[in-house]
């Protein structure tokens, strides 16, 4: 038994209830642009999840929670590459976290994956009976009714947040006469206030903290309502031009000719026209893998260590984007390219493109 559709025509709450009431076992995939989220069910109950979005993967989620540091995640990912074990089990074996902390993080991570789906205005979904190997999953147990209730509440809350923060391209500031030292703040709020003092945009904060749109915006909005923060400036977001008609066939021809970068641009336009076109999404993944492989072979060997050729204090004059600034902050002269890729909440191809740009600008070299 399979079911496919779009969240525009069948909302998430209805879809989850269909799985629950039918006591179905299988995998439910959600696809939008470059993001794929998977929820796994057994007899109508959620037992696990997976996401291609870096901030929703277990390692980055634990970083966001402050349970581990980047060095520990680097070690765990290296062991995983050698042993192919599940990351959570490796972290317990290495003594970085307890089994109880892993189980709690997995539960909360799965909840966050699903809560974010409630914020999707559209997206393609596909349910497949079975479709997973249970031995490859760390199992959890979630009350779907409570999850739906919280997801709907967050959707309403997101509407309130977006009335004040219309996008993530916003710079906040402390309200006049606010003394942060006198406030009772959570660990996350303290980190956010520090980034506010550095005039980071909300999108930059999300990258820095390995967090999610909702959780970071929610905490900032809470501080805004308490008159701790105010909106300093709203930056312009890029406006997309009109999308062309059907380009899928043209993209396939480019793939066959090895013109992968051009093909990616074409398939992204296809997804703007038809968000549920999973074939275009798959072609983008194939093209990105081919580009990354070529870059590793030719200009960015994964075992090489990047280092700066210019003083780091001079970087601001190069007007780096938030993504470029984040990658630059991870170049320390000791981490190799493989480690930087593993530890970044950006996608692999985005990191390599930034590093290649730095190399051609003579900002970095490899050793």
Secondary structure, 3 states (H helix, E strand, C coil): CEEEEECCCCCHHHHHHHHHHCCCCEEEEEEECCEEEEEEEECCEEEEEEECCHHHCHHHHHHHHCCCCHHHHHHHHHHHHHHCCCHHHHHHHCCCCCHHHHHHHHHHHHHHHHHHHCCCCCCEEEEEECCCCHHHCCCCCECHHHHHHHHHHHHHHHHHHHHHCCCCCEEEEECCCCCHHHCCCCHHHHHHHHHHHCCCEHHHHHHHHCCCHHHHHHHHHHHHHCCCEEEEEECCCCCCCCCCCCCHHHHHHHHHCCCHHHHHHHHHHHHHHCCCCHHHHHHHHHHHHHHHHHHHHHCCCCCCEEEECCCHHHHHHHCCCHHHHHHHHCCCCCCEHHHHHHHCCCCHHHHHHHHHHHHHCCCEEEC
